Amino acid sequence: MYRKTAVMVGALFIIGTVSGVLSGIMISPIQNTPETLTSISTHETQWILGTLLILVMGFALAMIPVLLYPVFKKHNEVLALGAVLFRGVLEAVCYLAIVMLMLLLASASRIGFGGSTADASALQISGALLISAGDWLGQILAVVFSIGALIIYFLFYQTRLIPRWLSGWGFVGAMLYFAAPLMSMFSPQHPALSLGSPLGFLMAPLALQEMVFAVWLIVKGFSLPPVPTTKKQIFATTGVQ
């Protein structure tokens, strides 16, 4: 069970990361233009494909704590549920909300600017509000994601299912990642949350760790739980009182 779970979790990390990178490649050139709605209208297929890739990323990452729950439950059921809540349910909800906003932007771009000046102005304002809402949702997603990551890597550190240098790296990386959306929220410039932004140095350690972590799980798997050596440990493991 442990080996199969480890491989599946590692594969989901890679699927999620690759989907996110491909989505950014497709969406960023369209979004980072002065006339975003016009650009979306011109490249609608590319925009929708990039949006669907975000959905793939969200579902892949949300499945990770679900697969880990039976493993973590044996050690700390409360934190195992916390991981499912933050890295599973809440993270998936945030991704779904972001995808809906992006599809609404595609719908708004179809309306076009053939009407009056007032209609065009209203459409521009609506588009700007949708983009702004997506940015704020991205901040909330980063907070939810980092809290879930803190729980997961604390559990890994506690259970020793992976080397402690790797789980410790993930825990520290999650703390740095948690600081990024907070700094963006309270900064007058609200810098974007991406590796290429001024806040990228806070996000890079966890991004790198999760790729190393994914490869480790696929190649090495989880470490087996230590064999009980005392009567007390044997009774605790078997449930005998």
Secondary structure, DSSP 8 states (H G I E B T S, - for coil): -HHHHHHHHHHHHHHHHHHHHHHHHHHHHHHSSSSHHHHHHHTHHHHHHHHHHHHHHHHHHHHHHHHHHHHHHTT-HHHHHHHIIIIIIIHHHHHHHHHHHHHHHHHHHHH-S-S-HHHHHHHHHHHHHHHHHHHHHHHHHHHHHHHHHHHHHHHHHHHTSS-HHHHHHHHHHHHHHHHHHHHHHHSTT----STTSTTHHHHHHHHHHHHHHHHHHHHT---------SHHHHHHHHT--
